[in-house]
Protein backbone atom coordinates (compact mmCIF):
# COMPACT_ATOMS: atom_id res chain seq x y z
CA UNK A 1 0.00 0.00 0.00
CA UNK A 2 2.84 2.41 0.80
CA UNK A 3 4.35 1.91 -2.65
CA UNK A 4 1.00 2.67 -4.28
CA UNK A 5 0.61 5.84 -2.21
CA UNK A 6 4.10 6.93 -3.17
CA UNK A 7 3.36 6.30 -6.86
CA UNK A 8 0.20 8.40 -6.59
CA UNK A 9 2.13 11.25 -4.94
CA UNK A 10 4.66 11.12 -7.76
CA UNK A 11 1.90 11.42 -10.37
CA UNK A 12 0.38 14.33 -8.44
CA UNK A 13 3.69 16.18 -8.58
CA UNK A 14 3.88 15.69 -12.34
CA UNK A 15 0.31 16.86 -12.70
CA UNK A 16 1.06 20.07 -10.77
CA UNK A 17 3.76 20.89 -13.33
CA UNK A 18 1.36 20.08 -16.13
CA UNK A 19 -1.43 22.18 -14.60
CA UNK A 20 0.86 25.20 -14.56
CA UNK A 21 1.09 24.84 -18.35
CA UNK A 22 -2.61 24.42 -19.07
CA UNK A 23 -2.68 27.37 -21.47
CA UNK A 24 0.19 25.79 -23.42
CA UNK A 25 -1.72 22.49 -23.51
CA UNK A 26 -4.92 24.10 -24.81
CA UNK A 27 -2.94 26.09 -27.38
CA UNK A 28 -1.25 22.90 -28.59
CA UNK A 29 -4.62 21.20 -29.02
CA UNK A 30 -5.93 24.25 -30.87
CA UNK A 31 -2.98 24.18 -33.28
CA UNK A 32 -3.52 20.47 -33.94
CA UNK A 33 -7.24 20.95 -34.56
CA UNK A 34 -6.44 23.66 -37.09
CA UNK A 35 -3.90 21.47 -38.86
CA UNK A 36 -6.38 18.58 -38.91
CA UNK A 37 -9.23 20.85 -40.12
CA UNK A 38 -11.19 19.49 -37.17
CA UNK A 39 -12.56 22.62 -35.52
CA UNK A 40 -16.04 21.31 -34.80
CA UNK A 41 -15.57 18.23 -32.64
CA UNK A 42 -14.56 18.63 -28.98
CA UNK A 43 -11.54 16.75 -27.66
CA UNK A 44 -13.33 13.54 -26.77
CA UNK A 45 -10.73 10.88 -25.89
CA UNK A 46 -7.14 10.14 -25.01
CA UNK A 47 -6.61 8.44 -28.37
CA UNK A 48 -7.69 11.64 -30.13
CA UNK A 49 -4.91 13.54 -28.32
CA UNK A 50 -2.52 10.73 -29.29
CA UNK A 51 -3.56 11.01 -32.92
CA UNK A 52 -3.11 14.79 -32.90
CA UNK A 53 0.39 14.47 -31.49
CA UNK A 54 1.45 11.80 -33.99
CA UNK A 55 -0.06 13.32 -37.15
CA UNK A 56 -0.78 17.03 -36.71
CA UNK A 57 1.76 18.36 -34.22
CA UNK A 58 4.21 20.69 -35.99
CA UNK A 59 6.46 22.11 -33.25
CA UNK A 60 8.44 20.78 -30.31
CA UNK A 61 6.63 22.83 -27.66
CA UNK A 62 3.24 21.41 -28.59
CA UNK A 63 4.66 17.90 -28.82
CA UNK A 64 6.27 18.18 -25.39
CA UNK A 65 3.10 19.25 -23.58
CA UNK A 66 0.90 16.71 -25.38
CA UNK A 67 3.39 13.96 -24.55
CA UNK A 68 3.37 15.07 -20.91
CA UNK A 69 -0.40 14.66 -20.80
CA UNK A 70 -0.24 11.22 -22.41
CA UNK A 71 2.53 10.07 -20.06
CA UNK A 72 0.47 11.01 -16.99
CA UNK A 73 -2.52 9.10 -18.40
CA UNK A 74 -0.30 6.05 -18.96
CA UNK A 75 0.99 6.17 -15.38
CA UNK A 76 -2.55 6.44 -14.05
CA UNK A 77 -3.52 3.36 -16.06
CA UNK A 78 -0.58 1.40 -14.61
CA UNK A 79 -1.49 2.51 -11.10
CA UNK A 80 -5.01 1.14 -11.62
CA UNK A 81 -3.47 -2.23 -12.40
CA UNK A 82 -1.34 -2.04 -9.27
CA UNK A 83 -4.38 -1.24 -7.14
CA UNK A 84 -6.03 -4.44 -8.37
CA UNK A 85 -3.17 -6.52 -6.93
CA UNK A 86 -3.31 -5.01 -3.43
CA UNK A 87 -6.57 -6.57 -2.27
CA UNK A 88 -9.66 -8.27 -3.61
CA UNK A 89 -11.72 -5.13 -3.07
CA UNK A 90 -15.05 -4.18 -1.56
CA UNK A 91 -18.14 -2.83 -3.36
CA UNK A 92 -17.01 0.71 -2.51
CA UNK A 93 -13.36 0.38 -3.56
CA UNK A 94 -14.29 -1.62 -6.67
CA UNK A 95 -16.65 1.17 -7.69
CA UNK A 96 -13.85 3.74 -7.46
CA UNK A 97 -11.44 1.49 -9.33
CA UNK A 98 -13.92 0.69 -12.11
CA UNK A 99 -14.49 4.40 -12.69
CA UNK A 100 -10.74 5.01 -12.88
CA UNK A 101 -10.26 2.18 -15.38
CA UNK A 102 -13.06 3.55 -17.54
CA UNK A 103 -11.66 7.07 -17.51
CA UNK A 104 -8.11 6.03 -18.46
CA UNK A 105 -9.40 3.93 -21.37
CA UNK A 106 -8.00 5.24 -24.65
CA UNK A 107 -11.39 5.37 -26.36
CA UNK A 108 -13.57 6.55 -23.47
CA UNK A 109 -15.63 9.65 -24.29
CA UNK A 110 -14.46 12.33 -21.86
CA UNK A 111 -16.05 15.34 -23.59
CA UNK A 112 -18.76 15.68 -20.93
CA UNK A 113 -16.40 15.56 -17.93
CA UNK A 114 -16.19 18.68 -15.79
CA UNK A 115 -13.97 18.87 -12.74
CA UNK A 116 -15.78 20.58 -9.89
CA UNK A 117 -14.70 22.54 -6.84
CA UNK A 118 -12.03 22.69 -5.48
CA UNK A 119 -10.60 22.20 -9.00
CA UNK A 120 -10.66 25.30 -11.16
CA UNK A 121 -9.20 23.97 -14.41
CA UNK A 122 -12.41 24.62 -16.35
CA UNK A 123 -12.64 28.18 -15.01
CA UNK A 124 -9.18 28.87 -16.34
CA UNK A 125 -10.28 28.23 -19.90
CA UNK A 126 -10.47 31.46 -21.81
CA UNK A 127 -13.90 31.40 -23.48
CA UNK A 128 -17.09 29.42 -23.98
CA UNK A 129 -15.73 27.70 -27.09
CA UNK A 130 -12.65 26.61 -25.18
CA UNK A 131 -14.81 25.34 -22.31
CA UNK A 132 -17.02 23.41 -24.69
CA UNK A 133 -14.09 21.88 -26.58
CA UNK A 134 -11.48 21.40 -23.87
CA UNK A 135 -13.45 21.19 -20.62
CA UNK A 136 -13.43 17.40 -20.63
CA UNK A 137 -9.78 16.84 -21.46
CA UNK A 138 -8.52 19.27 -18.79
CA UNK A 139 -10.87 17.72 -16.21
CA UNK A 140 -9.76 14.12 -16.83
CA UNK A 141 -6.63 13.90 -14.69
CA UNK A 142 -7.90 15.73 -11.55
CA UNK A 143 -11.06 13.60 -11.52
CA UNK A 144 -9.01 10.37 -11.72
CA UNK A 145 -6.64 11.56 -8.99
CA UNK A 146 -9.60 12.26 -6.68
CA UNK A 147 -11.02 8.78 -7.29
CA UNK A 148 -7.67 7.18 -6.53
CA UNK A 149 -7.36 9.11 -3.28
CA UNK A 150 -10.80 7.87 -2.29
CA UNK A 151 -9.77 4.31 -3.15
CA UNK A 152 -6.71 4.54 -0.91
CA UNK A 153 -8.64 6.19 1.94
CA UNK A 154 -11.24 3.40 1.98
CA UNK A 155 -8.64 0.65 1.51
CA UNK A 156 -6.64 1.80 4.52
CA UNK A 157 -9.71 1.27 6.72
CA UNK A 158 -9.87 -2.42 5.78
CA UNK A 159 -8.49 -5.08 8.17
CA UNK A 160 -4.83 -5.87 7.62
CA UNK A 161 -5.76 -9.41 6.60
CA UNK A 162 -7.77 -8.03 3.67
CA UNK A 163 -4.73 -6.16 2.34
CA UNK A 164 -2.78 -9.30 1.53
CA UNK A 165 -1.37 -9.41 -1.97
CA UNK A 166 -3.92 -11.01 -4.28
CA UNK A 167 -1.50 -12.78 -6.61
CA UNK A 168 1.43 -13.37 -4.27
CA UNK A 169 2.21 -16.70 -2.60
CA UNK A 170 1.23 -17.25 0.99
CA UNK A 171 3.97 -16.50 3.48
CA UNK A 172 5.69 -19.66 4.70
CA UNK A 173 4.90 -20.68 8.25
CA UNK A 174 7.37 -21.98 10.82
CA UNK A 175 9.05 -25.27 9.85
CA UNK A 176 7.24 -28.35 11.10
CA UNK A 177 8.87 -30.36 13.85
CA UNK A 178 10.57 -33.51 12.51
CA UNK A 179 8.55 -36.67 12.94
CA UNK A 180 10.55 -39.31 14.81
CA UNK A 181 11.06 -42.56 12.96
CA UNK A 182 9.47 -45.77 14.22
CA UNK A 183 12.90 -47.24 14.86
CA UNK A 184 13.95 -44.32 17.04
CA UNK A 185 10.65 -44.42 18.89
CA UNK A 186 11.01 -48.14 19.62
CA UNK A 187 14.55 -47.65 20.84
CA UNK A 188 13.50 -44.95 23.29
CA UNK A 189 10.66 -47.15 24.55
CA UNK A 190 13.00 -50.06 25.23
CA UNK A 191 15.44 -47.81 27.04
CA UNK A 192 12.62 -46.45 29.21
CA UNK A 193 11.29 -49.89 30.10
CA UNK A 194 14.70 -51.28 31.11
CA UNK A 195 16.65 -48.51 32.78
CA UNK A 196 18.87 -51.03 34.57
CA UNK A 197 20.45 -52.04 31.27
CA UNK A 198 22.03 -48.65 30.87
CA UNK A 199 25.70 -48.74 31.83
CA UNK A 200 27.08 -45.65 33.38
CA UNK A 201 30.41 -44.87 34.91
CA UNK A 202 28.80 -45.24 38.31
CA UNK A 203 27.62 -48.79 37.65
CA UNK A 204 31.21 -49.93 37.01
CA UNK A 205 32.33 -48.90 40.50
CA UNK A 206 31.93 -51.01 43.71
CA UNK A 207 28.44 -50.97 45.20
CA UNK A 208 27.44 -48.16 47.45
CA UNK A 209 24.56 -45.94 48.35
CA UNK A 210 22.60 -44.58 45.48
CA UNK A 211 23.74 -47.18 42.92
CA UNK A 212 20.15 -48.23 42.24
CA UNK A 213 20.33 -51.26 39.96
CA UNK A 214 23.81 -52.56 41.08
CA UNK A 215 24.08 -56.40 41.54
CA UNK A 216 23.38 -57.59 45.18
CA UNK A 217 26.29 -59.27 47.13
CA UNK A 218 26.74 -63.08 46.80
CA UNK A 219 25.33 -65.20 49.68
CA UNK A 220 26.38 -68.82 50.33
CA UNK A 221 23.51 -71.32 50.18
CA UNK A 222 21.67 -71.41 53.54
CA UNK A 223 24.26 -69.20 55.17
CA UNK A 224 24.86 -65.65 56.22
CA UNK A 225 27.58 -63.28 55.31
N, C-alpha and C positions, 0 to 999 in steps of 0.2 A: 504493500500500500504506500509506503514512504517513497518508493521509486516512482510510482504513478503520480503522486503529488508533486514530486520534484519535476517530472516531465511536464506536468501541467503548468507549473510556475515558469518553466523555461519558455513554453509557448506563449504565455501571457506577456513575458518580457519582449518577445519578438513582435507580438501584436501591438504593444505600446509604441514601438518604433514605426510600425506600419501605420498606425492610426495618426501619428504626427504627419504622415505624408498622404493623407486622404485626398487632398486636392490634386496631388500628382497622380494618384491612382485614377481618379475620375477623369482627369485630363487625358491619361493614357488610353482609357476605354473610349473616350470621345474621339480621339485620333483614329483608333482602330475602326470604330463604327463608320467614320467618314471614308476611310480607305476601303472598307468592305461595302460601301453604299448601303448600309444597314441602319438607317437613322430612325426607323419606326419601332422596331422591336425593343423592348427593355432587355437588360442583361438578365437572363433567366436561369443560367446554370453555370457550374464550374467548368464544364466542358466547353461552353461558349467562350469563356475567358481564355481557356487553353487554346482554342482555335484562333482567336484573335492574336494571341501572342505568337503563334507559330506561322500564321499566314499574312497578317496585316499590320504587324508591328514594324515600324521603320526606323526607330532610333533606340539607342542603348538605354536612355533614361526610362522610356516607357517599358522596354523589355525587363529592366531590373525590377521595377515596382510590380509589374504583373507576375513575374516569377516569384517575388516575395509573397504575394498573396497565395499563389498556387502551392508554394512550399509549406505555408502555415496550414492550408487545408489538408495536405498530405500528412503532416504530423498529427493533426487532429484525428484523421482516419486511423492512423497507426495506434494512437492512444485509445481509441474505441476498442480495438482488437486486444490491447493489453488489459483493459478493464474487464473484458469477458473472461480472462484467465484468472482473475483474482478471487472471484467467488461465484457460486451458481446464480446468485441474484434473488431478489424479492420482487413482487409485483411493482413496487414503487421504483426500485433501482432499474429494473428491466424497462420500465416505461421511459425513464430518462435516457437510458442507453439506446433504445430503439429510435428515439427522436434524433439523437446525435448521429446514428448510423444513416438515417434517412437524409439528414441535412448535408452530410459530407459526401453523399453519393454524387458521382460526376454528372448524372443526368437529372437530378432532382430539380424541380421548378422552384426557384427561390425568389421569383419576382414579387411575390406578395408579402415577403417577410418585412417586418419593421421592428427594429430594436426599440424598446421602450425605456422609460426612465429607470435607472439613472444614466443610461446611455444616451448620448446626444449626437450620434453619427449622422442620423437623418437630418437633424436640424442644421448641421454644418453644410449640407448641400446648398448650392447657390440659388436654385430657382425650382419652380414647380416641375419643369421638364426633367431637371436633374433628379429630383425626388422620385418622379414617376419611373425613370429609367434606371436609376442607380440605387434606389432605396433598399432593394432586396440584397444586392451584392455587398453593400457596406454593412448591412445588418447581420450577415451570415455568421461571421466569426464571433462577435460578442454574444450572440444567442447561444451558440454551441458552447462557448466557455462557461456561460451561466449554467447550462444543463450539466456540464461535467462537474462543476463545483457542487451542485445539488447531489449528484451521484456519489461523490466522495463523502459529503456530509452525512448522507443516509447510510452509506456503507460503514462508516466508522462507528455507528451506533449498534452495528450487528455484533453478536457474540463472537469472541475470538475464534471459536471452532468453525464458524461459518465463513471465515476469511481464509481458510486453507486453500492452497493452490488447486485449481480444478484439474489441471492436466498433469500435475507433478506426482511422483511416486510417494507413497506413504512413508513417513519417517520410520527408520528401523527402531525396533524396541530393544530392550536390554537382551544380551545373549542368554539363551536358555541354559539352565544348569545341565551338565552332562549326566546322561542316564547311566547308572552303574551297570556293568555287564552281569549276566547271571553267574558267571564263574566267580567274579569278585564278590558278589553277594553271598554265594555259598561258602566261600572261604571265610568271610567275616562271621557267618553264622556258626561255622564249626569252631572258630577260635573263641567265640563267646560261650558256646556250650561246654568247652573243655579248657578252662583257663589254666588248669594244672599242667597242661602239656607245654605251656610256654616256658622256655628256659631263659632265665635271666641270670645276671652275674650273681645275684643273691642266692639263687638256688644251687649254685656250685660250691658254696661255702658250707662249713659244718653247721648243723642245726642250731637254732637259737630262737629267741622270741621274735615273733612277727614273720616267720618264714612261711607260714600258711600251708602250702601243699608239700612241704619237705617230707621225706620218707621216715616213718616212725622207727625207733631203735629196735634191734633184734632181741627177741626173748627166747631163752631155751625152752624146749617143750616141758610144760608142767612146772616150771621154775620161775624164780624171781631174779631180778637183776641184782 
